[in-house]
Amino acid sequence: ITECENDLKRVFPAWDSFSLRRKSALLNLRFQLGPARFRGFRKMIAAIEAGDWDKASAELLDSSVQHQTPRRNGRRANELKQG
């Protein structure tokens, strides 16, 4: 978990300002995917960097992960959106 969190801090300079729910969703996703696949979510990452959590949520729902683990991914998308 610490490795994932340290990686996410590198991806998102504003990591410390994210809500606990958003951190949890991103940690869970990063843990499942690993560093390389997580970074492949460029549109979601860009939306988060822009502070557009609705778009980040939509991008996550429009991903291959949605088809693999739809319930888990739906919860993550909701956590990103609601903060």
MDAnalysis code that builds the backbone (N, CA, C; Angstrom):
import MDAnalysis as mda
import numpy as np

u = mda.Universe.empty(249, n_residues=83, atom_resindex=np.repeat(np.arange(83), 3), trajectory=True)
u.add_TopologyAttr("name", ["N", "CA", "C"] * 83)
u.add_TopologyAttr("resid", np.arange(1, 84))
u.add_TopologyAttr("resname", ["ILE", "THR", "GLU", "CYS", "GLU", "ASN", "ASP", "LEU", "LYS", "ARG", "VAL", "PHE", "PRO", "ALA", "TRP", "ASP", "SER", "PHE", "SER", "LEU", "ARG", "ARG", "LYS", "SER", "ALA", "LEU", "LEU", "ASN", "LEU", "ARG", "PHE", "GLN", "LEU", "GLY", "PRO", "ALA", "ARG", "PHE", "ARG", "GLY", "PHE", "ARG", "LYS", "MET", "ILE", "ALA", "ALA", "ILE", "GLU", "ALA", "GLY", "ASP", "TRP", "ASP", "LYS", "ALA", "SER", "ALA", "GLU", "LEU", "LEU", "ASP", "SER", "SER", "VAL", "GLN", "HIS", "GLN", "THR", "PRO", "ARG", "ARG", "ASN", "GLY", "ARG", "ARG", "ALA", "ASN", "GLU", "LEU", "LYS", "GLN", "GLY"])
u.atoms.positions = np.array([
    [0.831, -1.187, 0.000],
    [0.000, 0.000, 0.000],
    [0.877, 1.253, 0.000],
    [1.926, 1.238, 0.796],
    [2.828, 2.388, 0.856],
    [3.466, 2.638, -0.496],
    [3.866, 1.568, -1.172],
    [4.452, 1.707, -2.513],
    [3.448, 2.339, -3.467],
    [2.203, 1.899, -3.415],
    [1.165, 2.460, -4.275],
    [0.924, 3.932, -3.955],
    [0.859, 4.255, -2.673],
    [0.621, 5.640, -2.291],
    [1.783, 6.542, -2.716],
    [3.001, 6.083, -2.551],
    [4.157, 6.871, -2.986],
    [4.134, 7.089, -4.493],
    [3.725, 6.066, -5.230],
    [3.612, 6.194, -6.679],
    [2.535, 7.211, -7.044],
    [1.396, 7.146, -6.371],
    [0.312, 8.088, -6.662],
    [0.701, 9.519, -6.309],
    [1.534, 9.691, -5.305],
    [2.027, 11.033, -4.975],
    [2.890, 11.587, -6.104],
    [3.590, 10.696, -6.811],
    [4.384, 11.138, -7.970],
    [3.479, 11.483, -9.148],
    [2.415, 10.715, -9.316],
    [1.479, 10.962, -10.421],
    [0.680, 12.236, -10.178],
    [0.240, 12.416, -8.932],
    [-0.622, 13.547, -8.582],
    [0.060, 14.438, -7.543],
    [0.663, 15.533, -7.954],
    [1.308, 16.436, -6.997],
    [0.348, 16.944, -5.908],
    [-0.944, 17.008, -6.207],
    [-1.930, 17.499, -5.233],
    [-2.522, 16.370, -4.388],
    [-1.891, 15.211, -4.383],
    [-2.399, 14.026, -3.684],
    [-2.863, 14.334, -2.259],
    [-2.085, 15.076, -1.526],
    [-2.411, 15.331, -0.121],
    [-3.698, 16.127, 0.063],
    [-4.150, 16.807, -0.971],
    [-5.389, 17.579, -0.873],
    [-6.630, 16.757, -1.247],
    [-6.442, 15.541, -1.763],
    [-7.580, 14.700, -2.149],
    [-8.299, 14.201, -0.902],
    [-9.599, 14.010, -1.029],
    [-10.377, 13.462, 0.084],
    [-9.968, 12.005, 0.329],
    [-10.288, 11.522, 1.495],
    [-9.976, 10.142, 1.857],
    [-10.652, 9.150, 0.914],
    [-11.883, 9.432, 0.529],
    [-12.607, 8.541, -0.401],
    [-11.914, 8.490, -1.758],
    [-11.488, 9.629, -2.266],
    [-10.814, 9.652, -3.563],
    [-9.463, 8.944, -3.484],
    [-8.739, 9.172, -2.407],
    [-7.468, 8.471, -2.221],
    [-7.689, 6.966, -2.183],
    [-8.706, 6.538, -1.469],
    [-9.003, 5.117, -1.349],
    [-9.313, 4.500, -2.713],
    [-10.133, 5.174, -3.494],
    [-10.489, 4.673, -4.825],
    [-9.253, 4.571, -5.719],
    [-8.418, 5.590, -5.694],
    [-7.222, 5.588, -6.531],
    [-6.198, 4.559, -6.053],
    [-6.045, 4.414, -4.760],
    [-5.145, 3.385, -4.222],
    [-5.605, 1.995, -4.639],
    [-6.894, 1.752, -4.539],
    [-7.449, 0.465, -4.916],
    [-7.200, 0.184, -6.395],
    [-7.442, 1.176, -7.225],
    [-7.232, 1.022, -8.666],
    [-5.753, 0.813, -8.987],
    [-4.905, 1.608, -8.385],
    [-3.455, 1.492, -8.628],
    [-2.936, 0.136, -8.176],
    [-3.428, -0.367, -7.053],
    [-3.017, -1.673, -6.552],
    [-3.421, -2.769, -7.531],
    [-4.646, -2.686, -8.039],
    [-5.141, -3.699, -8.978],
    [-4.366, -3.672, -10.297],
    [-4.086, -2.495, -10.803],
    [-3.509, -2.365, -12.142],
    [-1.991, -2.404, -12.191],
    [-1.339, -1.951, -11.142],
    [0.105, -1.778, -11.195],
    [0.431, -0.420, -11.785],
    [1.704, -0.025, -11.699],
    [2.066, 1.337, -12.105],
    [1.899, 1.610, -13.602],
    [2.310, 0.702, -14.446],
    [2.266, 0.954, -15.892],
    [0.830, 1.026, -16.407],
    [0.008, 0.072, -16.027],
    [-1.377, 0.088, -16.509],
    [-2.134, 1.276, -15.936],
    [-1.859, 1.643, -14.680],
    [-2.531, 2.805, -14.097],
    [-2.220, 4.057, -14.913],
    [-0.967, 4.225, -15.286],
    [-0.577, 5.409, -16.056],
    [-1.187, 5.429, -17.455],
    [-1.688, 4.282, -17.890],
    [-2.378, 4.213, -19.175],
    [-3.727, 4.918, -19.165],
    [-4.224, 5.256, -17.989],
    [-5.491, 5.962, -17.866],
    [-5.242, 7.466, -17.985],
    [-4.667, 7.855, -19.109],
    [-4.230, 9.242, -19.305],
    [-5.368, 10.262, -19.205],
    [-6.524, 9.938, -19.776],
    [-7.643, 10.886, -19.734],
    [-8.173, 11.053, -18.315],
    [-8.240, 9.957, -17.570],
    [-8.692, 10.044, -16.182],
    [-7.689, 10.855, -15.361],
    [-6.421, 10.570, -15.535],
    [-5.375, 11.288, -14.804],
    [-5.416, 12.776, -15.139],
    [-5.574, 13.100, -16.421],
    [-5.644, 14.509, -16.834],
    [-6.860, 15.195, -16.212],
    [-7.995, 14.502, -16.159],
    [-9.199, 15.079, -15.560],
    [-8.984, 15.346, -14.068],
    [-8.334, 14.410, -13.385],
    [-8.052, 14.610, -11.961],
    [-7.121, 15.792, -11.770],
    [-6.097, 15.884, -12.597],
    [-5.159, 17.005, -12.493],
    [-5.856, 18.339, -12.733],
    [-6.910, 18.326, -13.568],
    [-7.670, 19.547, -13.849],
    [-8.748, 19.801, -12.794],
    [-8.897, 18.868, -11.845],
    [-9.914, 19.024, -10.811],
    [-11.316, 18.672, -11.282],
    [-11.415, 17.990, -12.427],
    [-12.712, 17.616, -12.993],
    [-13.032, 16.175, -12.594],
    [-13.554, 16.017, -11.398],
    [-13.813, 14.686, -10.852],
    [-14.951, 13.986, -11.573],
    [-15.924, 14.736, -12.113],
    [-17.003, 14.117, -12.884],
    [-16.443, 13.447, -14.129],
    [-15.551, 14.152, -14.822],
    [-14.941, 13.581, -16.029],
    [-14.034, 12.405, -15.662],
    [-13.302, 12.513, -14.578],
    [-12.443, 11.403, -14.145],
    [-13.283, 10.160, -13.895],
    [-14.423, 10.341, -13.244],
    [-15.333, 9.239, -12.982],
    [-15.842, 8.633, -14.292],
    [-16.232, 9.483, -15.217],
    [-16.736, 9.009, -16.516],
    [-15.652, 8.257, -17.287],
    [-14.432, 8.755, -17.242],
    [-13.329, 8.079, -17.931],
    [-13.071, 6.696, -17.335],
    [-13.174, 6.586, -16.032],
    [-12.986, 5.297, -15.387],
    [-14.085, 4.323, -15.807],
    [-15.316, 4.812, -15.904],
    [-16.426, 3.954, -16.319],
    [-16.337, 3.565, -17.785],
    [-15.582, 4.330, -18.567],
    [-15.422, 4.058, -19.994],
    [-14.109, 3.331, -20.274],
    [-13.691, 2.480, -19.351],
    [-12.405, 1.807, -19.490],
    [-12.579, 0.296, -19.552],
    [-11.514, -0.371, -19.907],
    [-11.539, -1.836, -19.954],
    [-11.723, -2.434, -18.567],
    [-11.301, -1.733, -17.538],
    [-11.464, -2.215, -16.170],
    [-12.950, -2.319, -15.828],
    [-13.756, -1.438, -16.393],
    [-15.202, -1.470, -16.150],
    [-15.786, -2.808, -16.595],
    [-15.282, -3.350, -17.674],
    [-15.793, -4.621, -18.192],
    [-15.270, -5.804, -17.384],
    [-14.108, -5.639, -16.767],
    [-13.502, -6.730, -16.003],
    [-14.075, -6.832, -14.598],
    [-14.227, -5.709, -13.928],
    [-14.730, -5.688, -12.544],
    [-15.762, -4.563, -12.415],
    [-16.942, -4.746, -13.000],
    [-17.906, -3.637, -13.074],
    [-18.400, -3.121, -11.728],
    [-18.673, -3.993, -10.776],
    [-19.187, -3.495, -9.485],
    [-18.115, -2.720, -8.731],
    [-16.921, -3.290, -8.666],
    [-15.828, -2.619, -7.954],
    [-15.511, -1.286, -8.636],
    [-15.447, -1.315, -9.945],
    [-15.119, -0.103, -10.681],
    [-16.217, 0.945, -10.545],
    [-17.466, 0.508, -10.502],
    [-18.576, 1.440, -10.293],
    [-18.470, 2.142, -8.949],
    [-18.082, 1.386, -7.913],
    [-17.892, 2.002, -6.590],
    [-16.753, 3.016, -6.637],
    [-15.673, 2.642, -7.296],
    [-14.535, 3.582, -7.405],
    [-14.955, 4.867, -8.111],
    [-15.658, 4.720, -9.237],
    [-16.094, 5.892, -10.006],
    [-16.985, 6.787, -9.151],
    [-17.863, 6.181, -8.375],
    [-18.728, 6.942, -7.482],
    [-17.921, 7.669, -6.423],
    [-16.912, 7.015, -5.872],
    [-16.065, 7.656, -4.859],
    [-15.287, 8.824, -5.443],
    [-14.800, 8.668, -6.689],
    [-14.105, 9.781, -7.328],
    [-15.042, 10.962, -7.522],
    [-16.249, 10.668, -7.975],
    [-17.213, 11.725, -8.273],
    [-17.692, 12.435, -7.015],
    [-18.021, 11.677, -5.998],
    [-18.600, 12.269, -4.800],
    [-17.571, 12.819, -3.821],
    [-16.366, 12.265, -3.894],
    [-15.295, 12.740, -3.016],
    [-15.570, 12.380, -1.598],
])
